[in-house]
Amino acid sequence: MEARTLFPALDREIYGKPLIYFDNAATAQRPFSVLELQQRLCVEANGNIHRAIHKLSADATDAYEAGREAVRRHINAPARENVIFTSGTTASINLVASCFCERYLAAGDRILISEAEHHSNLVSWQIACQRHGAALDVLPVDEAGEISPEELERRLKAAEGRIKLVALAHISNVLGIVNPVREVVETAHRYGVPVLLDGAQGIVHERVDVQALDCDFYAFSGHKVYAPTGIGVLYGKREWLEALPPYMGGGEMIETVTFEKTTYAPLPLKYEAGTQNYVAAACMAPALEVARQLAEDPALQAAQREMRDYLLEELTRIEGLRLFGTPRDPERKIPLFSFVVEGAFASDLAQILDKMGIAVRSGHMCAEPLLHRYGQTSLLRASLAPYNTLAECETFVSALRRAIKMLR
């Protein structure tokens, strides 16, 4: 499969140089199939969903629900009712943090997260804990960036029922390490504790089967996996979604309304108040079809491993470069590399690389506590997708060496 031909943005030049897009962990590029559907729906089916009986509304509703069914199939959810559309991973996690903690969190309770969480999977729980007099319990990562399932079990046992939920990244957006999430879920469930997985990176680099994982909640964003921005997914087990209160009030999430009492719509509409981003939701169908094709192409997957191994070797050869996220099993490393270079600010390196046509990320990666754990305030990150090439990796390493030399 010629992956690059599917993505028109990859043909452009930046400052007269061919674009090398290595910021895929932030946002992936969109394929023609997504862009075409996005435009067609805006012209031919721009009607509010689930409400009117006219054709534009009916067509928009059909496309929206087709997007939901595509998500259901892609993650192997038991039913469409398990799939809630939100505006992104952040909104999905905040929904659970608000609704779950309102129902189940009390003073003295704890929510367990890891030291490597994105702010979305940290601050949302922090806010909820502050509201209810609870606290965060933080599972540390070691020098390599890995968590310990044994330490998780020790904390669950010691908490004596006070830990009410475990919230963990499937894959760290900074370390690029696939966490042992099946083991985490099994361990937590032995103690009767539900688990939410932040799948913002997991949905891109792993084949997600929520039934096999047995997680209670799984959250991800469309724009990480070739769909437009502004659309996200929350998968939840039916028993939890039925038990939790609604997140927001408004249109569509109701069954009946009086001034005295309101009853709520059945799943999934119970959590989808107001006018949804129905165009972006519909675009999940072609986006996930592209994701499936890329994941099932053996040549592309082999190329991904080759690029990962090449960059792991070459980056560690650069004098003064410190790489974060080096698991003992290299197969648990995705092609995502966060690092610092002695004598060079990450932002300066990113700016120079941009002038060379190479897009990377610099900053705290929305994970300040993790950077503090390693004594850093800013990193440089290169994150790859299946449409990247080994030739781009070679150009990147050469350009990085040049940029470092310019700053020293």
Kinemage of the C-alpha trace (Angstrom):
@kinemage 1
@onewidth
@group {chain A} dominant
@subgroup {mainchain}
@vectorlist {calphas} color= white
{ca met a 1} P 0.000 0.000 0.000
{ca glu a 2} L 1.326 3.447 -0.919
{ca ala a 3} L 0.276 5.232 2.243
{ca arg a 4} L 1.596 8.679 1.341
{ca thr a 5} L -0.667 9.006 -1.700
{ca leu a 6} L -3.700 8.975 0.606
{ca phe a 7} L -2.668 12.181 2.438
{ca pro a 8} L -2.525 15.375 0.356
{ca ala a 9} L -0.788 17.466 3.041
{ca leu a 10} L 2.370 15.385 2.658
{ca asp a 11} L 2.984 16.790 -0.826
{ca arg a 12} L 3.522 20.368 0.315
{ca glu a 13} L 6.740 22.247 0.921
{ca ile a 14} L 7.722 24.283 3.994
{ca tyr a 15} L 10.203 27.111 3.415
{ca gly a 16} L 11.105 25.530 0.092
{ca lys a 17} L 11.778 22.115 1.637
{ca pro a 18} L 9.618 18.980 1.342
{ca leu a 19} L 7.501 18.661 4.476
{ca ile a 20} L 8.633 16.035 6.961
{ca tyr a 21} L 5.775 15.765 9.435
{ca phe a 22} L 7.006 14.260 12.700
{ca asp a 23} L 4.327 15.645 15.042
{ca asn a 24} L 1.773 12.878 14.614
{ca ala a 25} L 1.300 12.307 18.356
{ca ala a 26} L -0.251 15.783 18.482
{ca thr a 27} L -2.389 15.545 15.326
{ca ala a 28} L -2.275 13.215 12.347
{ca gln a 29} L -2.856 14.369 8.786
{ca arg a 30} L -6.163 13.632 7.055
{ca pro a 31} L -6.632 11.386 4.024
{ca phe a 32} L -8.560 12.281 0.871
{ca ser a 33} L -11.492 10.071 1.924
{ca val a 34} L -12.013 12.077 5.111
{ca leu a 35} L -11.605 15.443 3.430
{ca glu a 36} L -14.025 14.505 0.649
{ca leu a 37} L -16.721 13.279 3.047
{ca gln a 38} L -16.253 16.353 5.228
{ca gln a 39} L -16.850 18.660 2.280
{ca arg a 40} L -19.752 16.634 0.858
{ca leu a 41} L -21.638 16.531 4.149
{ca cys a 42} L -21.211 20.268 4.678
{ca val a 43} L -22.855 20.846 1.293
{ca glu a 44} L -25.348 18.013 0.929
{ca ala a 45} L -26.350 17.073 4.474
{ca asn a 46} L -26.022 20.193 6.601
{ca gly a 47} L -29.026 19.509 8.801
{ca asn a 48} L -29.234 18.950 12.537
{ca ile a 49} L -29.283 15.290 13.542
{ca his a 50} L -31.980 13.235 15.293
{ca arg a 51} L -34.508 16.066 15.163
{ca ala a 52} L -36.196 16.991 11.896
{ca ile a 53} L -37.822 14.665 9.355
{ca his a 54} L -36.528 16.472 6.258
{ca lys a 55} L -33.950 14.759 4.053
{ca leu a 56} L -30.926 16.846 5.034
{ca ser a 57} L -31.474 16.008 8.687
{ca ala a 58} L -32.106 12.341 7.917
{ca asp a 59} L -28.952 12.089 5.811
{ca ala a 60} L -26.876 13.819 8.499
{ca thr a 61} L -28.285 11.457 11.137
{ca asp a 62} L -27.502 8.406 9.011
{ca ala a 63} L -23.910 9.574 8.473
{ca tyr a 64} L -23.480 10.341 12.182
{ca glu a 65} L -24.708 6.919 13.252
{ca ala a 66} L -22.592 5.257 10.557
{ca gly a 67} L -19.610 6.899 12.230
{ca arg a 68} L -20.687 5.430 15.564
{ca glu a 69} L -21.027 1.964 14.049
{ca ala a 70} L -17.550 2.293 12.501
{ca val a 71} L -16.132 3.078 15.950
{ca arg a 72} L -18.017 0.165 17.486
{ca arg a 73} L -16.543 -2.248 14.949
{ca his a 74} L -13.040 -0.809 15.192
{ca ile a 75} L -12.771 -1.242 18.965
{ca asn a 76} L -15.036 -4.316 19.120
{ca ala a 77} L -17.560 -2.719 21.465
{ca pro a 78} L -20.527 -5.002 22.221
{ca ala a 79} L -23.147 -2.504 20.981
{ca arg a 80} L -23.581 1.007 19.614
{ca glu a 81} L -24.920 2.057 23.029
{ca asn a 82} L -21.413 1.640 24.442
{ca val a 83} L -20.047 4.367 22.137
{ca ile a 84} L -20.467 7.983 23.247
{ca phe a 85} L -19.333 10.830 20.998
{ca thr a 86} L -17.555 13.744 22.698
{ca ser a 87} L -15.276 16.529 21.490
{ca gly a 88} L -12.068 14.571 22.200
{ca thr a 89} L -10.108 12.503 24.699
{ca thr a 90} L -10.092 15.405 27.158
{ca ala a 91} L -13.874 15.697 27.100
{ca ser a 92} L -14.286 11.926 27.393
{ca ile a 93} L -12.103 11.732 30.494
{ca asn a 94} L -13.745 14.780 32.041
{ca leu a 95} L -17.147 13.193 31.472
{ca val a 96} L -16.155 10.111 33.459
{ca ala a 97} L -14.309 12.145 36.097
{ca ser a 98} L -17.368 14.302 36.691
{ca cys a 99} L -20.083 11.636 36.528
{ca phe a 100} L -18.228 8.783 38.228
{ca cys a 101} L -16.895 10.907 41.043
{ca glu a 102} L -20.271 12.551 41.634
{ca arg a 103} L -21.781 9.126 42.205
{ca tyr a 104} L -18.990 7.134 43.821
{ca leu a 105} L -16.283 9.401 45.303
{ca ala a 106} L -16.345 10.507 48.945
{ca ala a 107} L -13.985 12.200 51.381
{ca gly a 108} L -10.928 10.046 52.035
{ca asp a 109} L -11.232 8.102 48.773
{ca arg a 110} L -8.542 8.019 46.080
{ca ile a 111} L -8.170 7.919 42.314
{ca leu a 112} L -5.022 6.136 41.151
{ca ile a 113} L -3.125 7.483 38.131
{ca ser a 114} L 0.463 7.101 36.944
{ca glu a 115} L 3.318 9.564 36.973
{ca ala a 116} L 3.323 9.597 33.160
{ca glu a 117} L -0.201 10.899 32.537
{ca his a 118} L -1.170 13.636 30.119
{ca his a 119} L -2.733 16.611 31.886
{ca ser a 120} L -6.137 15.488 30.562
{ca asn a 121} L -5.855 12.330 32.626
{ca leu a 122} L -4.502 14.156 35.653
{ca val a 123} L -6.105 17.574 36.085
{ca ser a 124} L -9.636 16.259 35.490
{ca trp a 125} L -9.257 13.792 38.369
{ca gln a 126} L -7.520 16.403 40.486
{ca ile a 127} L -10.505 18.723 40.112
{ca ala a 128} L -12.929 15.926 40.962
{ca cys a 129} L -10.919 14.941 44.022
{ca gln a 130} L -10.847 18.529 45.265
{ca arg a 131} L -14.622 18.721 44.965
{ca his a 132} L -15.202 15.571 46.983
{ca gly a 133} L -12.410 15.712 49.561
{ca ala a 134} L -10.543 12.841 47.907
{ca ala a 135} L -6.931 12.551 46.750
{ca leu a 136} L -4.786 11.275 43.917
{ca asp a 137} L -2.594 8.215 44.387
{ca val a 138} L 0.315 8.379 41.917
{ca leu a 139} L 1.948 5.224 40.595
{ca pro a 140} L 5.613 6.030 39.816
{ca val a 141} L 7.510 5.267 36.626
{ca asp a 142} L 11.098 4.046 36.795
{ca glu a 143} L 14.098 5.560 35.025
{ca ala a 144} L 13.210 3.698 31.833
{ca gly a 145} L 9.658 5.044 31.957
{ca glu a 146} L 7.887 1.846 32.951
{ca ile a 147} L 5.255 1.249 35.610
{ca ser a 148} L 5.234 -1.730 37.963
{ca pro a 149} L 2.087 -3.920 38.059
{ca glu a 150} L 3.409 -5.296 41.353
{ca glu a 151} L 3.476 -1.794 42.831
{ca leu a 152} L -0.058 -1.250 41.538
{ca glu a 153} L -1.246 -4.344 43.372
{ca arg a 154} L 0.578 -3.330 46.532
{ca arg a 155} L -1.187 0.037 46.528
{ca leu a 156} L -4.600 -1.457 45.813
{ca lys a 157} L -4.149 -3.901 48.670
{ca ala a 158} L -2.885 -1.260 51.080
{ca ala a 159} L -5.718 1.140 50.228
{ca glu a 160} L -8.302 -1.271 51.677
{ca gly a 161} L -11.060 -0.221 49.292
{ca arg a 162} L -10.342 3.522 49.253
{ca ile a 163} L -9.082 3.506 45.635
{ca lys a 164} L -12.243 3.880 43.571
{ca leu a 165} L -10.837 3.967 40.028
{ca val a 166} L -7.570 3.508 38.130
{ca ala a 167} L -6.941 5.921 35.223
{ca leu a 168} L -3.967 5.094 33.033
{ca ala a 169} L -2.576 5.931 29.597
{ca his a 170} L -2.561 3.003 27.202
{ca ile a 171} L 0.593 4.555 25.698
{ca ser a 172} L 2.422 7.570 27.127
{ca asn a 173} L 2.483 10.553 24.765
{ca val a 174} L 5.951 11.425 26.097
{ca leu a 175} L 7.636 8.072 26.665
{ca gly a 176} L 6.119 6.135 23.782
{ca ile a 177} L 5.846 2.991 25.897
{ca val a 178} L 2.916 0.588 25.617
{ca asn a 179} L 1.816 0.025 29.202
{ca pro a 180} L 0.818 -3.489 30.390
{ca val a 181} L -2.831 -2.492 30.378
{ca arg a 182} L -4.318 -5.987 30.336
{ca glu a 183} L -2.389 -6.843 33.476
{ca val a 184} L -3.422 -3.531 35.043
{ca val a 185} L -7.101 -4.205 34.325
{ca glu a 186} L -6.904 -7.768 35.650
{ca thr a 187} L -5.166 -6.606 38.822
{ca ala a 188} L -7.571 -3.730 39.466
{ca his a 189} L -10.617 -5.912 38.875
{ca arg a 190} L -9.412 -8.422 41.448
{ca tyr a 191} L -9.854 -5.616 43.968
{ca gly a 192} L -13.189 -4.522 42.518
{ca val a 193} L -11.734 -1.320 41.018
{ca pro a 194} L -12.802 -0.108 37.544
{ca val a 195} L -10.239 1.105 35.007
{ca leu a 196} L -10.271 3.967 32.518
{ca leu a 197} L -7.688 3.857 29.735
{ca asp a 198} L -6.569 7.039 27.988
{ca gly a 199} L -6.288 5.705 24.453
{ca ala a 200} L -5.260 8.879 22.636
{ca gln a 201} L -2.045 7.170 21.487
{ca gly a 202} L -3.216 3.590 21.967
{ca ile a 203} L -5.901 3.830 19.289
{ca val a 204} L -3.182 4.758 16.787
{ca his a 205} L -0.491 2.201 17.540
{ca glu a 206} L -2.369 -0.800 18.955
{ca arg a 207} L -5.274 -2.937 17.820
{ca val a 208} L -7.793 -2.008 20.463
{ca asp a 209} L -10.350 -4.628 21.482
{ca val a 210} L -12.202 -3.255 24.487
{ca gln a 211} L -13.840 -6.572 25.252
{ca ala a 212} L -10.497 -8.378 25.301
{ca leu a 213} L -8.965 -5.604 27.400
{ca asp a 214} L -11.995 -5.746 29.700
{ca cys a 215} L -11.474 -2.073 30.578
{ca asp a 216} L -14.445 -0.199 31.969
{ca phe a 217} L -13.834 2.975 29.965
{ca tyr a 218} L -11.667 3.754 26.919
{ca ala a 219} L -11.211 7.315 25.635
{ca phe a 220} L -9.664 8.603 22.408
{ca ser a 221} L -9.690 11.455 19.878
{ca gly a 222} L -10.471 11.346 16.176
{ca his a 223} L -7.762 13.766 15.119
{ca lys a 224} L -5.007 11.425 16.306
{ca val a 225} L -6.252 8.754 13.920
{ca tyr a 226} L -6.877 10.670 10.649
{ca ala a 227} L -10.311 12.182 11.440
{ca pro a 228} L -11.067 15.908 11.895
{ca thr a 229} L -10.519 17.747 15.161
{ca gly a 230} L -13.413 18.241 17.550
{ca ile a 231} L -14.573 14.638 17.731
{ca gly a 232} L -13.777 12.065 20.385
{ca val a 233} L -15.036 8.780 21.719
{ca leu a 234} L -15.826 7.414 25.131
{ca tyr a 235} L -16.395 3.690 25.295
{ca gly a 236} L -18.022 2.549 28.504
{ca lys a 237} L -19.399 -0.718 29.773
{ca arg a 238} L -23.178 -0.549 29.747
{ca glu a 239} L -23.518 -1.115 33.494
{ca trp a 240} L -21.434 1.974 34.212
{ca leu a 241} L -23.085 4.178 31.601
{ca glu a 242} L -26.519 3.176 32.868
{ca ala a 243} L -25.561 3.827 36.499
{ca leu a 244} L -23.823 7.192 36.147
{ca pro a 245} L -25.713 10.498 36.032
{ca pro a 246} L -25.717 12.612 32.851
{ca tyr a 247} L -22.785 14.930 32.214
{ca met a 248} L -24.684 17.869 30.696
{ca gly a 249} L -28.327 18.832 30.341
{ca gly a 250} L -29.931 20.024 27.134
{ca gly a 251} L -31.522 18.853 23.939
{ca glu a 252} L -31.366 15.228 22.783
{ca met a 253} L -30.350 13.770 26.153
{ca ile a 254} L -33.882 13.863 27.478
{ca glu a 255} L -36.871 11.541 27.328
{ca thr a 256} L -39.454 13.796 29.001
{ca val a 257} L -39.170 17.251 30.560
{ca thr a 258} L -41.435 19.038 33.023
{ca phe a 259} L -40.668 21.790 35.489
{ca glu a 260} L -40.890 19.211 38.236
{ca lys a 261} L -38.816 16.384 36.758
{ca thr a 262} L -36.793 15.287 33.743
{ca thr a 263} L -36.211 11.727 32.592
{ca tyr a 264} L -33.270 10.902 30.386
{ca ala a 265} L -32.902 9.390 26.952
{ca pro a 266} L -31.513 5.859 26.607
{ca leu a 267} L -27.874 5.272 25.739
{ca pro a 268} L -25.974 6.671 23.955
{ca leu a 269} L -28.010 9.896 23.739
{ca lys a 270} L -28.046 10.267 27.530
{ca tyr a 271} L -24.484 11.665 27.281
{ca glu a 272} L -24.811 13.598 24.008
{ca ala a 273} L -26.562 16.815 24.961
{ca gly a 274} L -26.901 19.565 22.386
{ca thr a 275} L -25.903 19.740 18.749
{ca gln a 276} L -23.101 17.302 18.084
{ca asn a 277} L -20.191 17.671 15.677
{ca tyr a 278} L -21.984 15.350 13.303
{ca val a 279} L -19.738 15.973 10.293
{ca ala a 280} L -16.602 15.057 12.229
{ca ala a 281} L -18.362 12.052 13.786
{ca ala a 282} L -19.366 10.801 10.344
{ca cys a 283} L -15.757 11.166 9.201
{ca met a 284} L -14.711 8.604 11.792
{ca ala a 285} L -15.888 5.933 9.329
{ca pro a 286} L -13.405 6.671 6.502
{ca ala a 287} L -10.683 7.632 9.003
{ca leu a 288} L -10.881 4.308 10.814
{ca glu a 289} L -11.036 2.456 7.508
{ca val a 290} L -7.709 4.056 6.569
{ca ala a 291} L -6.348 3.194 10.017
{ca arg a 292} L -7.413 -0.422 9.508
{ca gln a 293} L -5.768 -0.626 6.091
{ca leu a 294} L -2.514 0.835 7.392
{ca ala a 295} L -2.477 -1.492 10.410
{ca glu a 296} L -3.110 -4.589 8.294
{ca asp a 297} L -0.403 -3.884 5.719
{ca pro a 298} L 2.609 -6.063 6.664
{ca ala a 299} L 5.053 -3.940 4.667
{ca leu a 300} L 3.975 -0.741 6.406
{ca gln a 301} L 4.180 -2.334 9.829
{ca ala a 302} L 7.651 -3.681 9.061
{ca ala a 303} L 8.678 -0.206 7.885
{ca gln a 304} L 7.385 1.282 11.158
{ca arg a 305} L 9.579 -1.097 13.149
{ca glu a 306} L 12.554 -0.338 10.912
{ca met a 307} L 12.140 3.416 11.433
{ca arg a 308} L 11.749 2.948 15.184
{ca asp a 309} L 14.882 0.832 15.423
{ca tyr a 310} L 16.854 3.212 13.194
{ca leu a 311} L 15.968 6.266 15.268
{ca leu a 312} L 16.615 4.466 18.544
{ca glu a 313} L 20.116 3.629 17.356
{ca glu a 314} L 20.950 6.931 15.705
{ca leu a 315} L 19.601 9.216 18.412
{ca thr a 316} L 21.570 7.449 21.125
{ca arg a 317} L 24.730 8.050 19.076
{ca ile a 318} L 24.375 11.830 19.284
{ca glu a 319} L 26.675 13.243 21.934
{ca gly a 320} L 24.816 14.902 24.804
{ca leu a 321} L 21.393 13.582 23.772
{ca arg a 322} L 19.256 12.018 26.510
{ca leu a 323} L 16.314 9.912 25.382
{ca phe a 324} L 13.271 9.299 27.608
{ca gly a 325} L 11.223 6.118 27.316
{ca thr a 326} L 13.513 3.124 26.868
{ca pro a 327} L 11.593 -0.025 27.859
{ca arg a 328} L 13.426 -3.250 28.578
{ca asp a 329} L 11.422 -4.904 25.795
{ca pro a 330} L 12.006 -2.753 22.680
{ca glu a 331} L 8.825 -4.143 21.095
{ca arg a 332} L 6.842 -2.107 23.629
{ca lys a 333} L 8.295 1.109 22.170
{ca ile a 334} L 6.288 2.912 19.483
{ca pro a 335} L 8.019 5.241 16.973
{ca leu a 336} L 7.850 8.236 19.317
{ca phe a 337} L 11.016 9.813 20.715
{ca ser a 338} L 11.253 12.507 23.386
{ca phe a 339} L 14.674 13.819 24.275
{ca val a 340} L 16.869 16.696 25.386
{ca val a 341} L 20.257 17.738 24.061
{ca glu a 342} L 22.883 19.180 26.369
{ca gly a 343} L 23.673 22.786 25.463
{ca ala a 344} L 20.608 23.295 23.232
{ca phe a 345} L 17.102 24.446 24.149
{ca ala a 346} L 14.347 22.224 22.774
{ca ser a 347} L 12.434 25.213 21.415
{ca asp a 348} L 15.520 26.457 19.558
{ca leu a 349} L 16.067 23.056 17.989
{ca ala a 350} L 12.397 22.861 16.981
{ca gln a 351} L 12.573 26.292 15.358
{ca ile a 352} L 15.676 25.437 13.355
{ca leu a 353} L 14.202 22.108 12.255
{ca asp a 354} L 11.033 23.899 11.161
{ca lys a 355} L 13.124 26.086 8.827
{ca met a 356} L 14.466 22.834 7.386
{ca gly a 357} L 10.921 21.646 6.659
{ca ile a 358} L 10.696 19.282 9.644
{ca ala a 359} L 7.730 19.543 12.024
{ca val a 360} L 8.405 18.328 15.580
{ca arg a 361} L 7.038 19.227 19.009
{ca ser a 362} L 8.824 21.055 21.803
{ca gly a 363} L 7.669 21.909 25.318
{ca his a 364} L 6.342 20.030 28.336
{ca met a 365} L 4.042 17.829 26.200
{ca cys a 366} L 1.108 18.446 28.587
{ca ala a 367} L 2.887 16.247 31.120
{ca glu a 368} L 4.713 18.615 33.484
{ca pro a 369} L 4.894 16.257 36.477
{ca leu a 370} L 6.558 13.596 34.324
{ca leu a 371} L 9.157 16.073 33.080
{ca his a 372} L 9.813 17.174 36.666
{ca arg a 373} L 10.383 13.530 37.584
{ca tyr a 374} L 13.275 13.523 35.101
{ca gly a 375} L 14.511 16.987 36.083
{ca gln a 376} L 13.378 18.648 32.853
{ca thr a 377} L 11.184 21.573 31.874
{ca ser a 378} L 11.046 21.052 28.102
{ca leu a 379} L 11.652 18.221 25.631
{ca leu a 380} L 11.848 17.766 21.883
{ca arg a 381} L 9.564 15.065 20.456
{ca ala a 382} L 9.511 13.331 17.083
{ca ser a 383} L 6.487 11.086 16.544
{ca leu a 384} L 5.918 9.029 13.415
{ca ala a 385} L 2.943 7.608 11.519
{ca pro a 386} L 2.729 4.848 8.891
{ca tyr a 387} L 2.990 7.441 6.117
{ca asn a 388} L 6.482 8.462 7.228
{ca thr a 389} L 9.562 6.933 5.595
{ca leu a 390} L 13.062 5.787 6.477
{ca ala a 391} L 14.433 8.456 4.131
{ca glu a 392} L 12.646 11.096 6.211
{ca cys a 393} L 14.206 9.619 9.354
{ca glu a 394} L 17.654 9.866 7.801
{ca thr a 395} L 17.026 13.485 6.811
{ca phe a 396} L 15.760 14.237 10.317
{ca val a 397} L 18.861 12.815 12.016
{ca ser a 398} L 21.134 14.744 9.687
{ca ala a 399} L 19.156 17.967 10.222
{ca leu a 400} L 19.156 17.466 13.985
{ca arg a 401} L 22.925 17.085 14.012
{ca arg a 402} L 23.258 20.299 12.002
{ca ala a 403} L 20.877 22.164 14.333
{ca ile a 404} L 22.777 21.010 17.416
{ca lys a 405} L 26.071 22.111 15.887
{ca met a 406} L 24.579 25.557 15.160
{ca leu a 407} L 23.572 26.011 18.812
{ca arg a 408} L 26.749 24.788 20.482
